[in-house]
Each structure stands twice: as structure tokens, then as C-alpha cells.
Amino acid sequence: MITLKRITTTDDPCLEKLIALYEESFPEEERRDINQLKRMIAEVDAMQFCAIELDEKLAGLAIYWDMGDFYYMEHLAVFPSMRNHKIGQQVLQWWQANLPKLQLLEVEPPLNEMAERRINFYRRNGLEVLEKSYIQPDYREDKDSCPLWIMGTNEHPELASFIKTIQDIAYRKALQYL
């Protein structure tokens, strides 16, 4: 069984291992500057940087935001040695059981086999493609970065407003922590 343990200080003993996983799992354009990330862990209440534990063993990381009316799922990664234990599926189930509002995440369009597999993984776990014309802002500069899709737990009439909130808070406002 998995647990998510929120990390709120930069002296947490798990943090360096999780940062190494973060850097290995996501290309530079899909992740924050590490010093920025550390500042945000300590200072940004809306951002939940969590260690995933499986039977009390460090298994991965999950980063999500409480945006008030919805949740934005920013990153999910599992250590290679811990894969094939359905940890990603268990995290999605935990999110759906414990975070009762709409959940949104970004995903690459299905331009390659890995992107198709990721989309299908999210679909099998209760999410659906909600928006195909989304442009992710850059993590390091106030400019647009790359086209992605938005997936979520269900349709919502305020989706466009929620997407703008993600862009404004998780990207543009977060630039102040660089």
C-alpha cells in the first residue's frame, strides 16, 4: 500500500534522492530549476511535494497543487527499481479517493509510442482528454513553451478559467522563486 508524505523543508532526508529522480525523469524543459523547486517546497503552501512510499520504502515523487476549486497534478515519477508495482495507478487512486475536486494534468500529445502509452494509462485510471489546444508556459521564462493536452477527471464548465489559473500560478507566479 502506498502513502504520500508531504515534504515541506529542504533538510528532509528523502529530498536529495527525490530531486535526483525528478532530474532523471523529466527533461529540463519539463521541470523547475532545482533551487526554485527547493524554495517553493518551503514557501508555497498550494504546492504539495510528496514522497511516495510503498510499504514504508521510498518509491517515487508526486507533485500536485491545490488550486482552490480543483487540483493540478504536476509531476509523478517512480524509481526504476520500484516500477511494476502499480505505484502510479495507486497514486492516481489515492488522489481520486482523497482529493475530491476536479483533477487536471498536462500530457504530451500522442506523437510517439511512450506518449500514447501515458495517455492510455491515465485513461485506464479514470481521466479523459479535455483540451487539445493547451500551450504550457515555460518553467524559467515568461513565455510559451510547448503544446500539450489537458486531461482531467471530468468535464467542467470553467475549464478555460482553471487552465488560466494553472498558467498564472504554477508557472508565471512561480517565476518569482527563481
HUPE-V392370 format. One record per helix or strand. SS is the DSSP state (h for helix, s for strand). FROM is the first residue (numbers start at 0). TO is the last residue. Records with the same first field share a line. If there is no record, write none. Layout:
BEGIN
SS=FROM-TO  FROM-TO
END
This chain:
BEGIN
s=1-5  46-53  56-65  69-77  101-106  127-136  143-151
h=14-24  27-29  33-42  79-81  86-97  112-123  158-176
END
